[in-house]
Amino acid sequence: MRRPNLTFDREAFVRESRPRLVKGLIAAAVGFFLITVLSGATLTLILAVIIGLALYVPAWDRVPFGKYVVTGTVIALAVLYPFYQPDMFEIPIFGSFPSVDTAVTMLIFIMMALGLNIVVGYAGLLDLGYVAFYAMGAYTAAWFASPHFSESIKSFHFGAVGVNESSGGIHVSIWIVLIVAAIFTAFIGVLIGLPTLRLRGDYLAIVTLGFGEIMPQIALNGDNLFNTGFNLTNGPQGINPIDPPGFGTTLENALGLPESYLAPGDNAFWLFDSSLELYFWTALGLVLFTAFCSMRLRDSRLGRAWIAIREDETAAAAMGVPLMRTKTWAYAAGAFFGGIAGAYYASFKSGTFPADFYFNISVFILCMVILGGMGNIWGVIVGGGFLADLNQEGLGNIGAWINERFSTGSAEWVEVFKEPIDVPLYQFGIFGVILVLVMLFKPEGLIPSSRRKAEFEEGVHDEPLVTK
């Protein structure tokens, strides 16, 4: 593990901060001018510019414990987001900042992108069936925290909150279900990986694509599994309702924690009573847990083995890296976090449905990793948040902006756009265009890891021994 810098190199600090100051001021001036002209200046815009410059300009890695300043500030801003979100400025074209509801979905997709980043970004294994792990986590929550099996199991309750004691089916605490989903999905990842990870490149991608296509079909036709009459997934109707998270009456009385996220209550020790805020903070905690584990895995012996396989599998095997075992660990780790994300998302939506697990979800999550920068945790977080926001609210806001100015604007534009444009209808085409542009102009991603950036900028080809 890298030790924190305990010395202050003033000359290096000034030398590295000066060019950042120039770039930061130029970018801040341009952005402030455009937003002010198009949307108007607000106090939150001024504060955002100041905070952005304070985080970007100083060379924090030259300051003792400086690397924790940026991370701590970003985490603090994320925790406080529900409080200042209603007062934030509007971004031109994209509209207002994401609502807390949308932010929960963004965090869940970021968590899945971080899990896939272990498989694709660290180990270099192209996985096109990651949606299978997401689905397994969601259905695990549906099996163990819903009335789905009420016909065969009259009533089994263990730590569940917000559920009537007489409700049929299995009702286990969501916190336990998250752990069960993570372990079960990791086991499924090992089962899928064992017969497939001997393959490489395109062949591995095709096989994982097959598993990704199998899962939604099982979910869609699982109400009569293999014509046995066993209802595993409830078919196209899905399984709902799924129990909410919560801490029960004991912890509510002792610590003021909410008994149930759907009915937080008015305990004197509990300051906030919005269920969306509770879901948001829990999702943020899961993302921080995933990011921390990803960082520790990256710097571990196993993480270095993954990177060695990604760079050159043959050379890694020659140096003693056990390929199958190392690859299987990558699949299990990625599936672990995908299962947690799927289970928590199912609880947040209070249901799970086959339409949530089609192949395009796997491609969507892979786009987050590629756009942000494979192998870089900050890059995956940025790429995942950006695409998830576009998918939830961003494209709708863009469509509203276009229609307001063109379809219902001046007469000549109305003649061209006779009907309002439904921008979300073209979402995957838009995502495809974004990927093409990224591959053409910044193939390493928006925030690449230092290793991949060096590969793209300096190349990995051998230098000739003899030069003319």
N, C-alpha and C positions, 0 to 999 in steps of 0.2 A: 504493500500500500504506500502511496506517495505521502511523504511527511509534509506537514504545512511549513511554509516559508516563515522563519522566525527572524529574519534580518530585513532591514529596509535599505535598499540600494537606491539612493536618491537620484543619482545620475541616470541609472537605467530607467527609473520611474518617469523622470522628465523626458528622457529621450523617446521612450515608447508612447508616452501620453500625448506628446505634441502633435504627431500626425493624426492621432485619433481625434484630437480637439478640432482640427481643421475639417476633417471628414464629418464629424458629428455636427458641427455648427452649420455646415452646408446642407446636410440632410435635414436637420431640424428646421432651418429657415425655409427650405423648399416645401417640406411637409406642412409647416405651420401656415405658410402663405396659401397653399392649395386648399387646406381644410377651412381656413378662415373665409376664403372667397366663396367656396361652394357650400359650406355648412354653417359658417359663423364661428367666431372665437368664443370660447367659454373658459371658465376657471379651471375645469378639469383638463382641458387641452393644454393650458400653460403648465399645470402641474405634471402632466404626462411628459411634456418636452423636458422639463427640468429633471425629473426622475430618470428619464431615458439617457440624457447626457451624463448625469452623475454615475450611472451604471456603466456606460460605454466608454467614456473618455479616459478615466484613470486606469493605469496599468495595475489592476488590483493584485495580480500575481507577484508584484514586486513589494507588496505591503504584507507585514506579518498577519497571517490568518486572513489575508485579503480575498482568497478564493471563496471564503464563506460569506463575504459581504453580498455578492451578487445573488448567490443561491438563497441566502436568508431573506433578502429583500423581495425576490420573486415569490418565495413561499408566503411571506407576509401579505403581499399584494393579492395572491391567489386566495388566501384565507379570508381576507376582508372583502372580496369581490361582491358578495351579495349586498353589501351595505352601500357601496358607491356606484354599483352598476346602473341604477336608475338615473343618476346625474351625469353619466359619461357623455362626452361629445359624440356627434354622429360622424362616421367615416364616409367620405364621398363615395357614391355608387353603392357601397356595401351596406349603408344604413347604420342603425344603432348597434351598440355592442350586444353580444349574445345574452339572451335572458338566462336566468338561473336554471330554468328547466332545460334549455339547450346546452348550458354549460355542463350539466350532469352527463348528458349524452356524449359531449365532447370528451370529457374525462374518461368515460368508459372506453371509447374508441382509442384514445391515447394509450390506455392501459393495454389494449389488444395490440396496438402497433408496437409498443415496447416489447411485448412478448414475442411477436413475429420478428422483431429486430434481432433477438437472440439467435433465431434460426437462420435468417437471411443475412443480417448485418454482421454478426460475429462469426458464425460457422460457414457462411456462404452457400447454404442449401436453399435452393429455390423452391419454396413451398407455396403451391397454388390451392391448397385445400385447408387453409387455417380456419375457415369457417366451421369445420367439423369440430374443432375444440371449443369454439364459441357455443355451438349448438349443444354439445355434451354438457357444458357447464349450465346452460339455461335449462335443459331438461332435467338435470340433477336437482335443481331448485324446484322444478315443477313436480317431481316425484316425491320429494321429501318435505315439501312445505305447501301443500295444496290439498283439496278434497278429491284429487283425481282417483285414488284407489279406495274411495268410500264404499264401493260395492263389496269389495273383498275384505277391507280392514275397516271395521266400524269406527274406531276412534283410537288414535295413538298420538299423544301429545308429549313433547319433551322440550321445555323451554320456549315454546312459541308464544308470541305476544300478539295482541290485536285479533285473536281468534276465539270464537266461542268454544267452551270446553266440550260442548256436545257435538261439535263439527266432526264429520266423518273424515276418513283418510289419514294420512301421515302429516303431522305438523311438528317439525323439528325447528329449533331456533335457527334463524337465518345465518347467524355467526358460525354455528356448527356446520350448516349446509355449505357455506363458502369453503370451509376447510375440506369437507368431503368432496365437493366439486373439484377443487384443485387437485387432490390426490387421485381421484378417479380419472380425471381428464389427463393427468400426467401418465397414468397407467395406460390409458388408451393411446397416448402419444408413443409410448414404448412399443405397444402392440403394432401400431401402424408403421413405426420406424424400422422394426426388426426385419421385415421382409423387403423393405423398399430402399433402405439407406446403403445397400451395396451398389445401387445405381448412381450415376453421376449426371450432372448437367441437365440436358433436355429430357432424358429418360426419367430422372427423378421428378422433374416438374410434371410430366405427363401422368405418372403414377399418383402423385399427390392430388393432381386435378381429378383423377378418378375417385379418390376417397372423398374429395370435396363435393362431387356430384352424387355419391352414394348417400351421404348424410341427409340432404333435403328430401330425397325420395323415401328414406326410412321415416323421416318426420311426417311426410305427407300421407303415407300409407300405413303408418304404424298403429292405426286403430283396429286392424285385424292382421297382426303380425304373422306373415307367412301362412295366412289362412288358418291360424290356430284359434282364432277368436279372442286372443289376448290383446287388450287395448293398452299399448305402451305410450303412444303420443297423442291420442285422441284425434288423429287425422287432421284435416284442414281446419277444424274448429280450434285447434290448439288447446292449451291447458290454462285455465284461469278460474278464480283468482289465486294468486300466489301470495303467501303471507309477507307482511312488511317486516323490516328490521325493527329492533327495539331492545330495551334493557330490562323491562319488567318492573313491577311495582316495588320490589325490594331495593334495586339500585336507584329507582326514582326517589324513593323516600330518603335513602341514605346519602346520595350524591347529587340529586337533582337531575339525573339523566332522564331523557324522555322514555316513558313506558313503551310507546309505540310511535314510529315515525309518522303514521297517519293521524295520530291524535297526541301530539307532544304534551299537552296538558299545561297547567299554569303553576307548576311548582316554583316556589320563590327563588330557588337556586338556579332555575333554568331561565336564561335571559330571553330566549327566542322561541317562538312557537310556530314557525313556518316549517312545514314538512320538507319543502324544496331545499331550504337551507341545510337541513339535516342530511338529506340525500347528497347534496353537493359536498359538504365537508367529509362525509364518509367516502365518497368517490375520490376526493382529493387525497385523503389518507391512503387509499388503495393505490393510487398513482404514485405517491411518494414512496410507498413500500416497494412497488415494482421497480421504480427508478433506482432506489438504493440497492436492491438485490441485483439489478442489471449492472450497476457500477461495480459492485463487489465481485460479481461473476467475471466481468471483463478483465479485472486486474488479478484474478486468481490464476492458479496453474491451469485449471480447466479452460478458463477464458483464453489464455495464451495458446492452448492447444487448438481451440476453435479457430483462432485467427491464423494459426499455422496451416490448418486444413483449408481455410478460405484462400490463402495466398498460393499454396501449392500442395495439393493433396499427396502427390507422389513423394515429394521431399519430406513432408511431415511423417509419412509412413516410414521412410528410410531413417528418420531420426528417432524412431521408436514411439511415435504417437499411435495409440490403438484406435484405428479409424472408426470401427463400428461402435465401440463403447462411447467414444467421444461424441460422435454424431447422435447417438441415441440420447445422451444427456442433453444435447441441444434441443432435440425434439421434446423431451420430457419437460425441460424448463420452460420452453415456449408454450407448451400445452397447459402447464400449471397456471400461468397467469391468464391465458385465454379462458380457462375454466372458471376462474374467479370472476373475471369480467362478465362472462355470460350469465353466471348465477346471479350476480348483483344486478345486472341489467334486467333480468327476468323479474326480480323482486321489485325493482323500480317501476317497471311497466305493469306489474301485477299480472303478468301473463307471458306465455311464450307461444309462438305461432310458426308454422313451417315457412311462411313467406320471409321470415327474418334470416334464413340460412341458405340462400341461394349463392351460386358461384360468384356473383358480382360483389358480394361482401368481401370475399377473399381478395379479389383484385383491388377493391377499394382500400383495404387495410395495407396491401402491398404498395399501393400508390403513396400512402402516407409515409412509409419507410423510405421509399425512393426519393420522394420530393424533399423530405426533411434532410436526408443524408444518412445512408446506411452505416450502421456502426456507431453513430453519435447519438447519445441520449437526448441532448438538447435539441438536436435537429429533428429527431422523430417526434418529440413533443410539439415542436412548432408545426411540422408538416401534418401531424395528426389533428392538431387543433384547428388548423386552417381548413383542411378538407372537410372535417366533421362540421365545422360551422357553415361552410358553403352548402353542404348537404342538408343541413337542418333549416337554416334561416337565410344564409347568404345569397343563394341563387334566387330565392323569392324576393329579397330586397332589391337585388339587381334588376329582376324583371319589373318590379314596381317602378324603379327609377327610370328604366327605359320606356315603359308604357306611359308614364306621366309626361315625359318630354317629347315623345314621338307619336305614339298611337292616339293620344288624346290632345296633342299639341297643335302646331300650326297646320293649316289646311293641306299644304303640299306633302307633309309627312303622313297625314291621315290617309291620303290617297295611296301612299306606298304601303303603310301598315294598316290594312283595313280592319284587322282584328288585333286585340291585345296579344302580345307575345308571351307564351308560357315558357319562361326560361328553365324552370326545374325539369321540364319535359326532356331537355337536352343535357341533363346533368352528366351522364357518362361520356357524351361527346365532348363536353367542356373539360372534364377531368382528363380525357385523352389528349386534348390540345395542350393542357397544362403540362402533361408528362412529355409531350413532344418538344415543347419549348425548353423544358428543364434539361432534357437530354441533349439538345442542340447547344444551349448556351451555358449551362452549368451542370454537367453530367454527374458531378460528385454530390449534388444536392445543395440545398440552401445553406445548411450549416454542416459541412462534412467533418468527419473525423480527420485528425492531422495525418494519419497514415494514408487514407484514401486520397486526401488532397494532394499529398506528395506524389502518389502514384499517377494522378491525372496531370499534374503540373510538370513533374520531372521525368515521368515514364519509368518503366521497369525493365527496359531492354538493356542488354549487355553493351558495354562500350567496347569498340574495337581495340585490339592490342596494338595494332600498327596504324598510325594515321599518316596520311599523305601530306 
